[in-house]
Amino acid sequence: MILSTTNSIEGHPIQDYLGIVTGVSTNVKTSFSFKTTKNKKLYEDFINQAKEEAFQSLKENANKLKANAVVGISIDIETSSTSYFFVSITGTAVKVV
């Protein structure tokens, strides 16, 4: 499956627009370190894990629509506290040649 933040994919004309798809994931940071560099790495790992889960969910939802690409992807990362991450990814499921 082709994933793109742009509204088109060079060399792959869009045949059909199938609908808006989303992928959502949440993650709670359960570890803490008093070392700043280690704590930064922990945050980075938790955000990346939540982002990957959201992308997998996005692809699953696009597959349900028989899409082979998602265009116009936008990513929103929110925190409700210092240890809770919410990742939402939205795009348009399409069929390309």
C-alpha angles and dihedrals in degrees: 000000000000115000120192139170089208124084093240139030116230111241093011113087115206111246099181140007108222104181146279116303132191139193121199132187137169129199133185119212106228100170129074135185130190089217109091096214093049092046090050089053091050091053091047091051093049093049092047091049092051091046092051091050090050091050090050090051090048091053092047091052091048090050089055087061091049091246123156095193142027119211134186093035117183126185125209121189118188134177124205093188135352092283107037122081128189120191122189122182121188132182145142117270111223142171113233133185 
